[in-house]
Structure formats: C-alpha cells, structure tokens
C-alpha cells in the first residue's frame, strides 16, 4: 500500500473566504474524491492541531494500493479540479509518498 501525504500552508483569505472557510472547502472537496476516483482506498484530510512556524495548516493522507495507482489519482480530472482550487488558496505545499 502507498500513502500519499500532502501538507499545505493556507492563505488567510482568498476569493471572499477566510482561512477557516477555505480549509473547510478543501476538506469537503478532497473527501468527495473517494467516491469518484476508484483507486482511492481511503482519504483522510483535516486542519492541523498545532501552530508554529514549522507547522502546516492542513494535511491529507490518501491510501492507494500501489505506486502505479498514484498517477491515476493525481491526473484524474476530478482531482485536477480540486488541485486547481487549492493552488489558488495555498502559500506552500509539501508531499511525500511512502510504502506501508
């Protein structure tokens, strides 16, 4: 199994939304992908619980069967729509893919 892990720092406001509203929208959009992208075994997303310079605002863990499923998830049209929104509202992003 593969865990695709992503973390973001989110803008304080964008498109008339504050940070909390932005993060709620991101969470809803990402959670909805589980029923739309068959390669997703599980998806976990939510706000960070601690603050600090080294902390990120949100995190995502997507569980996939194999590394071969990763590009199918990443390039899926539904994921691309969500990624487009996130790219407008994020300040920074980091990711890692691990095998478990």
Secondary structure as UniProt FT lines:
FT   STRAND          2..10
FT   STRAND          13..14
FT   TURN            15..16
FT   STRAND          17..18
FT   HELIX           19..31
FT   HELIX           32..35
FT   TURN            38..39
FT   STRAND          40..47
FT   TURN            53..54
FT   STRAND          58..64
FT   HELIX           67..74
FT   HELIX           77..89
FT   STRAND          90..99
//
